Amino acid sequence: MSIQPGVYQTLGAQVMDLLHQPIASLIPEWTLEVWRRHWATLLAGETIEEMVNTQHLLEASPPVRIRVSLLVLAKSRYGFVQLQETGTSDHEFSQFRQLVDNASDTLYSYRLTPEGFEYLSPSIERLMGYSPQAYYENKDLLLRQIHPDDLPQLRQLLAGNVMAETPLSLRWFHRDGHLVWTEQQDTLVYDATGEAIAIEGIIRDITKRHETELALRQQAERERLVSAIAQRIRQSLHLNEILQTTVSEVRHFLDSDRVLIYRFDVNPAEAANCKGIVVVESVDHLWKPMLNHEIPLNPNESPELQCYLNGRSHIINDISQESDSTLQALLNPFQIKSSLIVPILLQSSEGREQGSLWGLLVAHQCRQERHWQPLEVELLQQLATQVAIAIQQSDLFEQVQQQGEFLEKQILERTQQLEQAIEFDAMLKRITDKVRDSLDESQIVQTAVREVAVVLGVGSCNAALYDLDQGTSTICYEYTNFIPASQGRVSQMGNFPELYTQLMDGRYFQFCSLIPNPVRGRVAMLASPLFDNQGVLGDLWLVHHADYIFTELQIRLVQQVANQCAIAIRQARLYQAAQTQVAELEKLNRLKDDFLSAVSHELRTPIANMKLAIEMLKLFVPKEGEKAEPQRVDVAQISRIQRYLGILNTECTREEELVEDLLDLQRLENNAYLISMSLINLNEWIPTLIRPFYTRVSDRQQGLHVDCPQHLPPFVCDRLNLERILVELLNNACKYTATRGDIHLQVRQTKMTLNEDEDSENASSAVDAIEFCIRNQATIAPEELPKIFDKFYRIPNADPWKQGGTGLGLALIEKLVVQLNGTISVDSRKGWTSFRVTFPNQRQQLTVDSES
């Protein structure tokens, strides 16, 4: 029925010569009668062994040992004949059979008609999980185990389409469910007519080899992916494009359901609480997106955050097994079953071992739980490093761009300034040359006025000379482009003290008129005095349209021109004076003395003149209820004048307070501040001190509460400075308390320790003291508290009434408190800010002062 092709080597007969022939064609002695006896022996379970002569098939061939046993295949019984040359012993044949049975590869013989296995070596059970007998009894078992994608190839093989030259690779499902890869070499067995009747071959387990090849391919793909992303980083500086490419390619490579990049808003290592947002995402359409989803992280509630800060990845193969309930609550709404989280650490510029935590590269599996492989973890770690490089490159590129734009802008500005400076220098040279060559006052000033107006392109430029005896300013020279002329106009300097006070002090200023001039309308003006070391001779005015602002360079140029003009005018006048008689010189000397006296007087009283100017300007504002004169000003102009007066008055007061505070601070720092002790009845003095504040807090709908116990002991302190301290603290409380807020003043008797000189007998002693506590409903940030006593420091955005200030109040208060041997402290919590000032009751000091 079937003959192994290798029988030719033993018998010298072709397969086709013996197939489907009587057994006597192989063994002449085995007639039909003999075979029937042998068949009965086989059915009895015995084996037949004989030595036969095969010289009728192959001359000079040695005798062959024949061994016949019963073979049952698919419920059919056959005689299984094994031929062994006499040179091979039974022991050797048995060893060969044992070798075949114990081989790791599986040998098989599959009958095509009827279909079914004729032989399967025992190793099939190790390979597929079923014994050979299971395949003999169930011919469909093989089809159930084949991978669905490989079923067509198996059917072609069973149909007799064998590729003898090419090994066939197939996938099978083991009895326990895992996938097995095999490679087999198949050979067809033919009958006497040349028709294929069976397939014989060897099946080899290549699962490990395939896994190795797969790992190598994955490694190559991983290296390709890392290389591709690295190449994109080198070619592109657009961070969003790089991040989007990263998550898309990683999801494709890992075959995961979602890959995203999460960014922290701050470095978690520097903040107690932090949060972040999903900035890019690649997700399968079946799952809920997380893009722009905000995720808060708290170190106390998220212990894995420290893991990220240390550069370690967080691997979650099964979220249901995760002990962190917070993490489960975060991931469950998005149907996440497995997660792989890798930190993105930016390289530290300070050379620290660990960089700052920028964000996280995250892969999610939603379909089913997933066991993340080491290669996958290593891939995400490498990509996280590449992403960190891309982020830093993008940041550096943005910085370089900003610096480039800044430098380009600076170069352009410097170029314009240089060109303007060259033009200004040329103008100054022209003016200087004319000043040097001429002693004609008229020509000098005319030249300066014309050059300034032309070079700066202003609407008008004029020069006025002062008559200090008459207190007048006369416009002597003017050059105008589009502004109406004013040459010859005489102004009384006393009528405009806010202008001429500054000019007489040698100061320039620019402003825009609030009240439109009847002739010029609203214009912008720059005024610079013509003065030298002897005094002010006049002024130089530039007039332009209302929205124009004179630059610093233009102002310096005008000042230089004014100085040159002043020098030239002084030289011209000196030249003219030199030509007069001695009497005229004496007269000029008297005028000079008067002039210097007047200047000295003006220099000593600038603030007094500013206040006088405010009072004088108030005369032009109609009183309440009076009808305004239409021919002079209208209601809108009156409002502007009043606002202007308010600004002048406020600024003047601030200047006075600033100068006074600075002087007091200087005296306190130099220990030159005078202290005058006096006896104070606090129960009578406190109500008097508080009374002015009731109206103020009432207007602002604030509450003021005073807690001053009766029968306080007589208190010795510097009354004026104590009042100054408490008034300043109450002013601050009113200033920084919002509407409907409360202010409390509490006075109580206490004890305090005075630190005396180390050489004294008692290094410290507890004395009677009075504590003043001013509390208001306002909060000061903890980081601001150490700074509030610094000079000129003001807490930003803390003044609800927008009153402003100099920032010297608390600095001065602190110095005064120390000068009075007191202490001051501040704390702010639970919506209240408290200042506590404690002073010793210095009765002994009062006695010493009285005796002195």
Order of alpha helices (4+ residues) and beta strands (2+ residues): alpha-alpha-alpha-beta-beta-beta-alpha-beta-beta-alpha-alpha-alpha-alpha-beta-beta-beta-alpha-alpha-beta-beta-beta-alpha-beta-alpha-beta-beta-alpha-alpha-beta-beta-beta-alpha-beta-beta-beta-alpha-alpha-alpha-alpha-beta-alpha-beta-beta-alpha-beta-beta-alpha-beta-beta-alpha
